[in-house]
């Protein structure tokens, strides 16, 4: 004996398609929560120059951003970095550099670059991003889990919306 049945799975398939969106929204919400913790820690650790025209320029240039080109169907990628236009010296501070020219303070109180040094001098790094990850990595994980626990029920209930950076 053969039994034939026609079953409409279209609602189930639509439901699974919705879960794909939920997965991405949940991952992004969680990543933003963790990224904010790391960004804020990096801002606290960023050195603030004294006597400069714009003290805190590097600290104020630190941001959290979604990396669309690095993100895939399986990974949502965010980065904590600094705006290189606002703080072009950020990489010199984070990684250190060779000072090749003398610097001096003029009569007007401004800093100037002078003649080349006979022997370049290594200026050690004053890192802020890498130590921020070391110091706040666990707090970021906790923030991500807490955000995921709060956000998943919202998404499943159909209350979308975006998390702000």
Chimera marker file (.cmm) of the C-alpha trace (Angstrom):
<marker_set name="trace">
<marker id="1" x="0.000" y="0.000" z="0.000" r="1" g="1" b="0" radius="0.5"/>
<marker id="2" x="1.354" y="3.452" z="-0.918" r="1" g="1" b="0" radius="0.5"/>
<marker id="3" x="0.345" y="6.672" z="0.747" r="1" g="1" b="0" radius="0.5"/>
<marker id="4" x="0.950" y="9.934" z="-1.061" r="1" g="1" b="0" radius="0.5"/>
<marker id="5" x="0.840" y="13.299" z="0.608" r="1" g="1" b="0" radius="0.5"/>
<marker id="6" x="1.439" y="16.794" z="-0.603" r="1" g="1" b="0" radius="0.5"/>
<marker id="7" x="3.051" y="18.920" z="2.071" r="1" g="1" b="0" radius="0.5"/>
<marker id="8" x="3.650" y="22.639" z="1.760" r="1" g="1" b="0" radius="0.5"/>
<marker id="9" x="6.959" y="23.545" z="3.418" r="1" g="1" b="0" radius="0.5"/>
<marker id="10" x="6.997" y="27.116" z="2.115" r="1" g="1" b="0" radius="0.5"/>
<marker id="11" x="6.284" y="28.602" z="5.570" r="1" g="1" b="0" radius="0.5"/>
<marker id="12" x="9.073" y="26.536" z="7.117" r="1" g="1" b="0" radius="0.5"/>
<marker id="13" x="11.498" y="27.592" z="4.383" r="1" g="1" b="0" radius="0.5"/>
<marker id="14" x="10.513" y="31.245" z="4.862" r="1" g="1" b="0" radius="0.5"/>
<marker id="15" x="11.090" y="30.827" z="8.593" r="1" g="1" b="0" radius="0.5"/>
<marker id="16" x="14.562" y="29.405" z="8.007" r="1" g="1" b="0" radius="0.5"/>
<marker id="17" x="15.338" y="32.284" z="5.642" r="1" g="1" b="0" radius="0.5"/>
<marker id="18" x="14.372" y="34.691" z="8.418" r="1" g="1" b="0" radius="0.5"/>
<marker id="19" x="16.799" y="32.948" z="10.759" r="1" g="1" b="0" radius="0.5"/>
<marker id="20" x="19.628" y="33.767" z="8.336" r="1" g="1" b="0" radius="0.5"/>
<marker id="21" x="18.842" y="37.450" z="8.789" r="1" g="1" b="0" radius="0.5"/>
<marker id="22" x="18.545" y="36.956" z="12.545" r="1" g="1" b="0" radius="0.5"/>
<marker id="23" x="21.947" y="35.265" z="12.641" r="1" g="1" b="0" radius="0.5"/>
<marker id="24" x="23.633" y="38.195" z="10.873" r="1" g="1" b="0" radius="0.5"/>
<marker id="25" x="21.833" y="40.825" z="12.946" r="1" g="1" b="0" radius="0.5"/>
<marker id="26" x="22.660" y="38.977" z="16.151" r="1" g="1" b="0" radius="0.5"/>
<marker id="27" x="26.326" y="38.597" z="15.202" r="1" g="1" b="0" radius="0.5"/>
<marker id="28" x="26.566" y="42.281" z="14.317" r="1" g="1" b="0" radius="0.5"/>
<marker id="29" x="24.871" y="43.369" z="17.557" r="1" g="1" b="0" radius="0.5"/>
<marker id="30" x="27.206" y="41.212" z="19.593" r="1" g="1" b="0" radius="0.5"/>
<marker id="31" x="30.278" y="42.415" z="17.688" r="1" g="1" b="0" radius="0.5"/>
<marker id="32" x="29.309" y="46.053" z="18.226" r="1" g="1" b="0" radius="0.5"/>
<marker id="33" x="28.938" y="45.452" z="21.971" r="1" g="1" b="0" radius="0.5"/>
<marker id="34" x="32.402" y="43.889" z="22.212" r="1" g="1" b="0" radius="0.5"/>
<marker id="35" x="33.924" y="46.447" z="19.877" r="1" g="1" b="0" radius="0.5"/>
<marker id="36" x="32.646" y="49.336" z="21.974" r="1" g="1" b="0" radius="0.5"/>
<marker id="37" x="34.391" y="47.907" z="25.033" r="1" g="1" b="0" radius="0.5"/>
<marker id="38" x="37.692" y="47.610" z="23.118" r="1" g="1" b="0" radius="0.5"/>
<marker id="39" x="37.307" y="51.054" z="21.506" r="1" g="1" b="0" radius="0.5"/>
<marker id="40" x="36.647" y="52.701" z="24.861" r="1" g="1" b="0" radius="0.5"/>
<marker id="41" x="39.621" y="50.931" z="26.460" r="1" g="1" b="0" radius="0.5"/>
<marker id="42" x="41.872" y="52.055" z="23.585" r="1" g="1" b="0" radius="0.5"/>
<marker id="43" x="40.702" y="55.652" z="24.065" r="1" g="1" b="0" radius="0.5"/>
<marker id="44" x="41.587" y="55.482" z="27.765" r="1" g="1" b="0" radius="0.5"/>
<marker id="45" x="45.041" y="54.111" z="26.917" r="1" g="1" b="0" radius="0.5"/>
<marker id="46" x="45.829" y="56.469" z="24.015" r="1" g="1" b="0" radius="0.5"/>
<marker id="47" x="48.532" y="58.938" z="25.035" r="1" g="1" b="0" radius="0.5"/>
<marker id="48" x="47.492" y="62.581" z="25.174" r="1" g="1" b="0" radius="0.5"/>
<marker id="49" x="50.268" y="65.000" z="24.272" r="1" g="1" b="0" radius="0.5"/>
<marker id="50" x="50.964" y="67.991" z="26.446" r="1" g="1" b="0" radius="0.5"/>
<marker id="51" x="51.615" y="71.372" z="24.940" r="1" g="1" b="0" radius="0.5"/>
<marker id="52" x="50.380" y="70.349" z="21.519" r="1" g="1" b="0" radius="0.5"/>
<marker id="53" x="47.869" y="72.385" z="19.561" r="1" g="1" b="0" radius="0.5"/>
<marker id="54" x="45.289" y="69.632" z="19.822" r="1" g="1" b="0" radius="0.5"/>
<marker id="55" x="45.885" y="67.460" z="22.879" r="1" g="1" b="0" radius="0.5"/>
<marker id="56" x="43.904" y="64.238" z="22.653" r="1" g="1" b="0" radius="0.5"/>
<marker id="57" x="43.915" y="64.264" z="18.858" r="1" g="1" b="0" radius="0.5"/>
<marker id="58" x="44.824" y="60.571" z="18.651" r="1" g="1" b="0" radius="0.5"/>
<marker id="59" x="42.410" y="59.558" z="21.415" r="1" g="1" b="0" radius="0.5"/>
<marker id="60" x="39.561" y="61.407" z="19.706" r="1" g="1" b="0" radius="0.5"/>
<marker id="61" x="40.353" y="59.754" z="16.354" r="1" g="1" b="0" radius="0.5"/>
<marker id="62" x="39.821" y="56.188" z="17.636" r="1" g="1" b="0" radius="0.5"/>
<marker id="63" x="36.685" y="54.552" z="16.258" r="1" g="1" b="0" radius="0.5"/>
<marker id="64" x="34.860" y="51.256" z="15.709" r="1" g="1" b="0" radius="0.5"/>
<marker id="65" x="33.843" y="50.394" z="12.148" r="1" g="1" b="0" radius="0.5"/>
<marker id="66" x="32.212" y="47.555" z="10.248" r="1" g="1" b="0" radius="0.5"/>
<marker id="67" x="34.521" y="46.039" z="7.618" r="1" g="1" b="0" radius="0.5"/>
<marker id="68" x="32.201" y="45.107" z="4.770" r="1" g="1" b="0" radius="0.5"/>
<marker id="69" x="34.933" y="43.744" z="2.492" r="1" g="1" b="0" radius="0.5"/>
<marker id="70" x="36.364" y="41.523" z="5.228" r="1" g="1" b="0" radius="0.5"/>
<marker id="71" x="32.954" y="40.242" z="6.355" r="1" g="1" b="0" radius="0.5"/>
<marker id="72" x="31.492" y="37.067" z="4.876" r="1" g="1" b="0" radius="0.5"/>
<marker id="73" x="28.358" y="34.962" z="5.231" r="1" g="1" b="0" radius="0.5"/>
<marker id="74" x="30.037" y="33.260" z="8.182" r="1" g="1" b="0" radius="0.5"/>
<marker id="75" x="31.804" y="36.195" z="9.849" r="1" g="1" b="0" radius="0.5"/>
<marker id="76" x="30.943" y="39.794" z="10.653" r="1" g="1" b="0" radius="0.5"/>
<marker id="77" x="34.161" y="41.814" z="10.949" r="1" g="1" b="0" radius="0.5"/>
<marker id="78" x="34.564" y="45.038" z="12.899" r="1" g="1" b="0" radius="0.5"/>
<marker id="79" x="37.791" y="46.928" z="13.542" r="1" g="1" b="0" radius="0.5"/>
<marker id="80" x="38.967" y="49.376" z="16.165" r="1" g="1" b="0" radius="0.5"/>
<marker id="81" x="41.401" y="51.816" z="14.615" r="1" g="1" b="0" radius="0.5"/>
<marker id="82" x="42.127" y="55.525" z="14.365" r="1" g="1" b="0" radius="0.5"/>
<marker id="83" x="41.321" y="58.016" z="11.633" r="1" g="1" b="0" radius="0.5"/>
<marker id="84" x="44.672" y="58.499" z="9.900" r="1" g="1" b="0" radius="0.5"/>
<marker id="85" x="43.633" y="61.893" z="8.517" r="1" g="1" b="0" radius="0.5"/>
<marker id="86" x="42.764" y="63.210" z="11.964" r="1" g="1" b="0" radius="0.5"/>
<marker id="87" x="45.765" y="61.554" z="13.657" r="1" g="1" b="0" radius="0.5"/>
<marker id="88" x="48.419" y="60.719" z="11.041" r="1" g="1" b="0" radius="0.5"/>
<marker id="89" x="50.939" y="59.989" z="13.802" r="1" g="1" b="0" radius="0.5"/>
<marker id="90" x="48.940" y="57.077" z="15.246" r="1" g="1" b="0" radius="0.5"/>
<marker id="91" x="51.107" y="54.350" z="13.731" r="1" g="1" b="0" radius="0.5"/>
<marker id="92" x="54.260" y="56.034" z="15.029" r="1" g="1" b="0" radius="0.5"/>
<marker id="93" x="52.871" y="55.986" z="18.559" r="1" g="1" b="0" radius="0.5"/>
<marker id="94" x="51.475" y="52.434" z="18.397" r="1" g="1" b="0" radius="0.5"/>
<marker id="95" x="54.544" y="50.800" z="16.828" r="1" g="1" b="0" radius="0.5"/>
<marker id="96" x="57.472" y="53.163" z="17.495" r="1" g="1" b="0" radius="0.5"/>
<marker id="97" x="59.681" y="54.773" z="14.848" r="1" g="1" b="0" radius="0.5"/>
<marker id="98" x="63.100" y="56.098" z="13.945" r="1" g="1" b="0" radius="0.5"/>
<marker id="99" x="63.544" y="59.823" z="14.537" r="1" g="1" b="0" radius="0.5"/>
<marker id="100" x="65.735" y="61.019" z="11.680" r="1" g="1" b="0" radius="0.5"/>
<marker id="101" x="65.581" y="64.782" z="12.208" r="1" g="1" b="0" radius="0.5"/>
<marker id="102" x="66.070" y="67.029" z="15.214" r="1" g="1" b="0" radius="0.5"/>
<marker id="103" x="62.999" y="68.683" z="16.689" r="1" g="1" b="0" radius="0.5"/>
<marker id="104" x="63.035" y="71.990" z="18.453" r="1" g="1" b="0" radius="0.5"/>
<marker id="105" x="60.580" y="74.392" z="19.984" r="1" g="1" b="0" radius="0.5"/>
<marker id="106" x="60.591" y="77.818" z="18.371" r="1" g="1" b="0" radius="0.5"/>
<marker id="107" x="60.259" y="81.172" z="20.105" r="1" g="1" b="0" radius="0.5"/>
<marker id="108" x="56.575" y="81.088" z="19.234" r="1" g="1" b="0" radius="0.5"/>
<marker id="109" x="56.135" y="77.879" z="21.242" r="1" g="1" b="0" radius="0.5"/>
<marker id="110" x="55.565" y="75.713" z="18.161" r="1" g="1" b="0" radius="0.5"/>
<marker id="111" x="57.544" y="72.537" z="17.427" r="1" g="1" b="0" radius="0.5"/>
<marker id="112" x="59.656" y="72.408" z="14.268" r="1" g="1" b="0" radius="0.5"/>
<marker id="113" x="61.730" y="69.828" z="12.422" r="1" g="1" b="0" radius="0.5"/>
<marker id="114" x="65.360" y="70.780" z="12.005" r="1" g="1" b="0" radius="0.5"/>
<marker id="115" x="68.468" y="69.269" z="10.475" r="1" g="1" b="0" radius="0.5"/>
<marker id="116" x="68.919" y="65.518" z="10.016" r="1" g="1" b="0" radius="0.5"/>
<marker id="117" x="70.390" y="63.729" z="13.021" r="1" g="1" b="0" radius="0.5"/>
<marker id="118" x="73.879" y="62.282" z="12.577" r="1" g="1" b="0" radius="0.5"/>
<marker id="119" x="72.588" y="59.023" z="14.026" r="1" g="1" b="0" radius="0.5"/>
<marker id="120" x="68.857" y="58.279" z="13.887" r="1" g="1" b="0" radius="0.5"/>
<marker id="121" x="67.291" y="57.703" z="17.286" r="1" g="1" b="0" radius="0.5"/>
<marker id="122" x="64.724" y="54.975" z="17.990" r="1" g="1" b="0" radius="0.5"/>
<marker id="123" x="61.571" y="56.347" z="19.601" r="1" g="1" b="0" radius="0.5"/>
<marker id="124" x="59.931" y="53.440" z="21.447" r="1" g="1" b="0" radius="0.5"/>
<marker id="125" x="56.289" y="52.596" z="20.954" r="1" g="1" b="0" radius="0.5"/>
<marker id="126" x="53.624" y="53.758" z="23.354" r="1" g="1" b="0" radius="0.5"/>
<marker id="127" x="51.034" y="51.184" z="22.288" r="1" g="1" b="0" radius="0.5"/>
<marker id="128" x="47.381" y="51.624" z="23.110" r="1" g="1" b="0" radius="0.5"/>
<marker id="129" x="45.442" y="49.239" z="20.819" r="1" g="1" b="0" radius="0.5"/>
<marker id="130" x="47.275" y="46.018" z="21.630" r="1" g="1" b="0" radius="0.5"/>
<marker id="131" x="47.209" y="46.599" z="25.404" r="1" g="1" b="0" radius="0.5"/>
<marker id="132" x="43.513" y="47.521" z="25.129" r="1" g="1" b="0" radius="0.5"/>
<marker id="133" x="42.788" y="44.071" z="23.720" r="1" g="1" b="0" radius="0.5"/>
<marker id="134" x="44.854" y="42.406" z="26.441" r="1" g="1" b="0" radius="0.5"/>
<marker id="135" x="43.182" y="44.416" z="29.203" r="1" g="1" b="0" radius="0.5"/>
<marker id="136" x="39.589" y="44.395" z="27.983" r="1" g="1" b="0" radius="0.5"/>
<marker id="137" x="39.326" y="41.206" z="25.922" r="1" g="1" b="0" radius="0.5"/>
<marker id="138" x="37.433" y="39.311" z="28.611" r="1" g="1" b="0" radius="0.5"/>
<marker id="139" x="35.133" y="42.265" z="29.304" r="1" g="1" b="0" radius="0.5"/>
<marker id="140" x="34.426" y="42.459" z="25.573" r="1" g="1" b="0" radius="0.5"/>
<marker id="141" x="33.471" y="38.773" z="25.501" r="1" g="1" b="0" radius="0.5"/>
<marker id="142" x="31.124" y="39.255" z="28.455" r="1" g="1" b="0" radius="0.5"/>
<marker id="143" x="29.538" y="42.302" z="26.788" r="1" g="1" b="0" radius="0.5"/>
<marker id="144" x="29.044" y="40.318" z="23.583" r="1" g="1" b="0" radius="0.5"/>
<marker id="145" x="27.347" y="37.437" z="25.397" r="1" g="1" b="0" radius="0.5"/>
<marker id="146" x="25.118" y="39.795" z="27.399" r="1" g="1" b="0" radius="0.5"/>
<marker id="147" x="24.126" y="41.650" z="24.231" r="1" g="1" b="0" radius="0.5"/>
<marker id="148" x="23.389" y="38.380" z="22.459" r="1" g="1" b="0" radius="0.5"/>
<marker id="149" x="21.154" y="37.215" z="25.301" r="1" g="1" b="0" radius="0.5"/>
<marker id="150" x="19.208" y="40.473" z="25.210" r="1" g="1" b="0" radius="0.5"/>
<marker id="151" x="19.091" y="40.821" z="21.425" r="1" g="1" b="0" radius="0.5"/>
<marker id="152" x="18.070" y="37.298" z="20.346" r="1" g="1" b="0" radius="0.5"/>
<marker id="153" x="14.566" y="37.438" z="21.864" r="1" g="1" b="0" radius="0.5"/>
<marker id="154" x="14.050" y="40.874" z="20.259" r="1" g="1" b="0" radius="0.5"/>
<marker id="155" x="15.040" y="39.558" z="16.849" r="1" g="1" b="0" radius="0.5"/>
<marker id="156" x="12.932" y="36.424" z="17.150" r="1" g="1" b="0" radius="0.5"/>
<marker id="157" x="9.957" y="38.590" z="18.123" r="1" g="1" b="0" radius="0.5"/>
<marker id="158" x="10.504" y="40.628" z="14.959" r="1" g="1" b="0" radius="0.5"/>
<marker id="159" x="11.776" y="43.752" z="16.671" r="1" g="1" b="0" radius="0.5"/>
<marker id="160" x="14.693" y="44.495" z="14.365" r="1" g="1" b="0" radius="0.5"/>
<marker id="161" x="16.538" y="47.771" z="14.313" r="1" g="1" b="0" radius="0.5"/>
<marker id="162" x="20.246" y="48.435" z="14.203" r="1" g="1" b="0" radius="0.5"/>
<marker id="163" x="22.751" y="48.845" z="16.963" r="1" g="1" b="0" radius="0.5"/>
<marker id="164" x="24.601" y="52.125" z="16.847" r="1" g="1" b="0" radius="0.5"/>
<marker id="165" x="28.363" y="52.294" z="16.857" r="1" g="1" b="0" radius="0.5"/>
<link id1="1" id2="2" r="1" g="1" b="0" radius="0.2"/>
<link id1="2" id2="3" r="1" g="1" b="0" radius="0.2"/>
<link id1="3" id2="4" r="1" g="1" b="0" radius="0.2"/>
<link id1="4" id2="5" r="1" g="1" b="0" radius="0.2"/>
<link id1="5" id2="6" r="1" g="1" b="0" radius="0.2"/>
<link id1="6" id2="7" r="1" g="1" b="0" radius="0.2"/>
<link id1="7" id2="8" r="1" g="1" b="0" radius="0.2"/>
<link id1="8" id2="9" r="1" g="1" b="0" radius="0.2"/>
<link id1="9" id2="10" r="1" g="1" b="0" radius="0.2"/>
<link id1="10" id2="11" r="1" g="1" b="0" radius="0.2"/>
<link id1="11" id2="12" r="1" g="1" b="0" radius="0.2"/>
<link id1="12" id2="13" r="1" g="1" b="0" radius="0.2"/>
<link id1="13" id2="14" r="1" g="1" b="0" radius="0.2"/>
<link id1="14" id2="15" r="1" g="1" b="0" radius="0.2"/>
<link id1="15" id2="16" r="1" g="1" b="0" radius="0.2"/>
<link id1="16" id2="17" r="1" g="1" b="0" radius="0.2"/>
<link id1="17" id2="18" r="1" g="1" b="0" radius="0.2"/>
<link id1="18" id2="19" r="1" g="1" b="0" radius="0.2"/>
<link id1="19" id2="20" r="1" g="1" b="0" radius="0.2"/>
<link id1="20" id2="21" r="1" g="1" b="0" radius="0.2"/>
<link id1="21" id2="22" r="1" g="1" b="0" radius="0.2"/>
<link id1="22" id2="23" r="1" g="1" b="0" radius="0.2"/>
<link id1="23" id2="24" r="1" g="1" b="0" radius="0.2"/>
<link id1="24" id2="25" r="1" g="1" b="0" radius="0.2"/>
<link id1="25" id2="26" r="1" g="1" b="0" radius="0.2"/>
<link id1="26" id2="27" r="1" g="1" b="0" radius="0.2"/>
<link id1="27" id2="28" r="1" g="1" b="0" radius="0.2"/>
<link id1="28" id2="29" r="1" g="1" b="0" radius="0.2"/>
<link id1="29" id2="30" r="1" g="1" b="0" radius="0.2"/>
<link id1="30" id2="31" r="1" g="1" b="0" radius="0.2"/>
<link id1="31" id2="32" r="1" g="1" b="0" radius="0.2"/>
<link id1="32" id2="33" r="1" g="1" b="0" radius="0.2"/>
<link id1="33" id2="34" r="1" g="1" b="0" radius="0.2"/>
<link id1="34" id2="35" r="1" g="1" b="0" radius="0.2"/>
<link id1="35" id2="36" r="1" g="1" b="0" radius="0.2"/>
<link id1="36" id2="37" r="1" g="1" b="0" radius="0.2"/>
<link id1="37" id2="38" r="1" g="1" b="0" radius="0.2"/>
<link id1="38" id2="39" r="1" g="1" b="0" radius="0.2"/>
<link id1="39" id2="40" r="1" g="1" b="0" radius="0.2"/>
<link id1="40" id2="41" r="1" g="1" b="0" radius="0.2"/>
<link id1="41" id2="42" r="1" g="1" b="0" radius="0.2"/>
<link id1="42" id2="43" r="1" g="1" b="0" radius="0.2"/>
<link id1="43" id2="44" r="1" g="1" b="0" radius="0.2"/>
<link id1="44" id2="45" r="1" g="1" b="0" radius="0.2"/>
<link id1="45" id2="46" r="1" g="1" b="0" radius="0.2"/>
<link id1="46" id2="47" r="1" g="1" b="0" radius="0.2"/>
<link id1="47" id2="48" r="1" g="1" b="0" radius="0.2"/>
<link id1="48" id2="49" r="1" g="1" b="0" radius="0.2"/>
<link id1="49" id2="50" r="1" g="1" b="0" radius="0.2"/>
<link id1="50" id2="51" r="1" g="1" b="0" radius="0.2"/>
<link id1="51" id2="52" r="1" g="1" b="0" radius="0.2"/>
<link id1="52" id2="53" r="1" g="1" b="0" radius="0.2"/>
<link id1="53" id2="54" r="1" g="1" b="0" radius="0.2"/>
<link id1="54" id2="55" r="1" g="1" b="0" radius="0.2"/>
<link id1="55" id2="56" r="1" g="1" b="0" radius="0.2"/>
<link id1="56" id2="57" r="1" g="1" b="0" radius="0.2"/>
<link id1="57" id2="58" r="1" g="1" b="0" radius="0.2"/>
<link id1="58" id2="59" r="1" g="1" b="0" radius="0.2"/>
<link id1="59" id2="60" r="1" g="1" b="0" radius="0.2"/>
<link id1="60" id2="61" r="1" g="1" b="0" radius="0.2"/>
<link id1="61" id2="62" r="1" g="1" b="0" radius="0.2"/>
<link id1="62" id2="63" r="1" g="1" b="0" radius="0.2"/>
<link id1="63" id2="64" r="1" g="1" b="0" radius="0.2"/>
<link id1="64" id2="65" r="1" g="1" b="0" radius="0.2"/>
<link id1="65" id2="66" r="1" g="1" b="0" radius="0.2"/>
<link id1="66" id2="67" r="1" g="1" b="0" radius="0.2"/>
<link id1="67" id2="68" r="1" g="1" b="0" radius="0.2"/>
<link id1="68" id2="69" r="1" g="1" b="0" radius="0.2"/>
<link id1="69" id2="70" r="1" g="1" b="0" radius="0.2"/>
<link id1="70" id2="71" r="1" g="1" b="0" radius="0.2"/>
<link id1="71" id2="72" r="1" g="1" b="0" radius="0.2"/>
<link id1="72" id2="73" r="1" g="1" b="0" radius="0.2"/>
<link id1="73" id2="74" r="1" g="1" b="0" radius="0.2"/>
<link id1="74" id2="75" r="1" g="1" b="0" radius="0.2"/>
<link id1="75" id2="76" r="1" g="1" b="0" radius="0.2"/>
<link id1="76" id2="77" r="1" g="1" b="0" radius="0.2"/>
<link id1="77" id2="78" r="1" g="1" b="0" radius="0.2"/>
<link id1="78" id2="79" r="1" g="1" b="0" radius="0.2"/>
<link id1="79" id2="80" r="1" g="1" b="0" radius="0.2"/>
<link id1="80" id2="81" r="1" g="1" b="0" radius="0.2"/>
<link id1="81" id2="82" r="1" g="1" b="0" radius="0.2"/>
<link id1="82" id2="83" r="1" g="1" b="0" radius="0.2"/>
<link id1="83" id2="84" r="1" g="1" b="0" radius="0.2"/>
<link id1="84" id2="85" r="1" g="1" b="0" radius="0.2"/>
<link id1="85" id2="86" r="1" g="1" b="0" radius="0.2"/>
<link id1="86" id2="87" r="1" g="1" b="0" radius="0.2"/>
<link id1="87" id2="88" r="1" g="1" b="0" radius="0.2"/>
<link id1="88" id2="89" r="1" g="1" b="0" radius="0.2"/>
<link id1="89" id2="90" r="1" g="1" b="0" radius="0.2"/>
<link id1="90" id2="91" r="1" g="1" b="0" radius="0.2"/>
<link id1="91" id2="92" r="1" g="1" b="0" radius="0.2"/>
<link id1="92" id2="93" r="1" g="1" b="0" radius="0.2"/>
<link id1="93" id2="94" r="1" g="1" b="0" radius="0.2"/>
<link id1="94" id2="95" r="1" g="1" b="0" radius="0.2"/>
<link id1="95" id2="96" r="1" g="1" b="0" radius="0.2"/>
<link id1="96" id2="97" r="1" g="1" b="0" radius="0.2"/>
<link id1="97" id2="98" r="1" g="1" b="0" radius="0.2"/>
<link id1="98" id2="99" r="1" g="1" b="0" radius="0.2"/>
<link id1="99" id2="100" r="1" g="1" b="0" radius="0.2"/>
<link id1="100" id2="101" r="1" g="1" b="0" radius="0.2"/>
<link id1="101" id2="102" r="1" g="1" b="0" radius="0.2"/>
<link id1="102" id2="103" r="1" g="1" b="0" radius="0.2"/>
<link id1="103" id2="104" r="1" g="1" b="0" radius="0.2"/>
<link id1="104" id2="105" r="1" g="1" b="0" radius="0.2"/>
<link id1="105" id2="106" r="1" g="1" b="0" radius="0.2"/>
<link id1="106" id2="107" r="1" g="1" b="0" radius="0.2"/>
<link id1="107" id2="108" r="1" g="1" b="0" radius="0.2"/>
<link id1="108" id2="109" r="1" g="1" b="0" radius="0.2"/>
<link id1="109" id2="110" r="1" g="1" b="0" radius="0.2"/>
<link id1="110" id2="111" r="1" g="1" b="0" radius="0.2"/>
<link id1="111" id2="112" r="1" g="1" b="0" radius="0.2"/>
<link id1="112" id2="113" r="1" g="1" b="0" radius="0.2"/>
<link id1="113" id2="114" r="1" g="1" b="0" radius="0.2"/>
<link id1="114" id2="115" r="1" g="1" b="0" radius="0.2"/>
<link id1="115" id2="116" r="1" g="1" b="0" radius="0.2"/>
<link id1="116" id2="117" r="1" g="1" b="0" radius="0.2"/>
<link id1="117" id2="118" r="1" g="1" b="0" radius="0.2"/>
<link id1="118" id2="119" r="1" g="1" b="0" radius="0.2"/>
<link id1="119" id2="120" r="1" g="1" b="0" radius="0.2"/>
<link id1="120" id2="121" r="1" g="1" b="0" radius="0.2"/>
<link id1="121" id2="122" r="1" g="1" b="0" radius="0.2"/>
<link id1="122" id2="123" r="1" g="1" b="0" radius="0.2"/>
<link id1="123" id2="124" r="1" g="1" b="0" radius="0.2"/>
<link id1="124" id2="125" r="1" g="1" b="0" radius="0.2"/>
<link id1="125" id2="126" r="1" g="1" b="0" radius="0.2"/>
<link id1="126" id2="127" r="1" g="1" b="0" radius="0.2"/>
<link id1="127" id2="128" r="1" g="1" b="0" radius="0.2"/>
<link id1="128" id2="129" r="1" g="1" b="0" radius="0.2"/>
<link id1="129" id2="130" r="1" g="1" b="0" radius="0.2"/>
<link id1="130" id2="131" r="1" g="1" b="0" radius="0.2"/>
<link id1="131" id2="132" r="1" g="1" b="0" radius="0.2"/>
<link id1="132" id2="133" r="1" g="1" b="0" radius="0.2"/>
<link id1="133" id2="134" r="1" g="1" b="0" radius="0.2"/>
<link id1="134" id2="135" r="1" g="1" b="0" radius="0.2"/>
<link id1="135" id2="136" r="1" g="1" b="0" radius="0.2"/>
<link id1="136" id2="137" r="1" g="1" b="0" radius="0.2"/>
<link id1="137" id2="138" r="1" g="1" b="0" radius="0.2"/>
<link id1="138" id2="139" r="1" g="1" b="0" radius="0.2"/>
<link id1="139" id2="140" r="1" g="1" b="0" radius="0.2"/>
<link id1="140" id2="141" r="1" g="1" b="0" radius="0.2"/>
<link id1="141" id2="142" r="1" g="1" b="0" radius="0.2"/>
<link id1="142" id2="143" r="1" g="1" b="0" radius="0.2"/>
<link id1="143" id2="144" r="1" g="1" b="0" radius="0.2"/>
<link id1="144" id2="145" r="1" g="1" b="0" radius="0.2"/>
<link id1="145" id2="146" r="1" g="1" b="0" radius="0.2"/>
<link id1="146" id2="147" r="1" g="1" b="0" radius="0.2"/>
<link id1="147" id2="148" r="1" g="1" b="0" radius="0.2"/>
<link id1="148" id2="149" r="1" g="1" b="0" radius="0.2"/>
<link id1="149" id2="150" r="1" g="1" b="0" radius="0.2"/>
<link id1="150" id2="151" r="1" g="1" b="0" radius="0.2"/>
<link id1="151" id2="152" r="1" g="1" b="0" radius="0.2"/>
<link id1="152" id2="153" r="1" g="1" b="0" radius="0.2"/>
<link id1="153" id2="154" r="1" g="1" b="0" radius="0.2"/>
<link id1="154" id2="155" r="1" g="1" b="0" radius="0.2"/>
<link id1="155" id2="156" r="1" g="1" b="0" radius="0.2"/>
<link id1="156" id2="157" r="1" g="1" b="0" radius="0.2"/>
<link id1="157" id2="158" r="1" g="1" b="0" radius="0.2"/>
<link id1="158" id2="159" r="1" g="1" b="0" radius="0.2"/>
<link id1="159" id2="160" r="1" g="1" b="0" radius="0.2"/>
<link id1="160" id2="161" r="1" g="1" b="0" radius="0.2"/>
<link id1="161" id2="162" r="1" g="1" b="0" radius="0.2"/>
<link id1="162" id2="163" r="1" g="1" b="0" radius="0.2"/>
<link id1="163" id2="164" r="1" g="1" b="0" radius="0.2"/>
<link id1="164" id2="165" r="1" g="1" b="0" radius="0.2"/>
</marker_set>
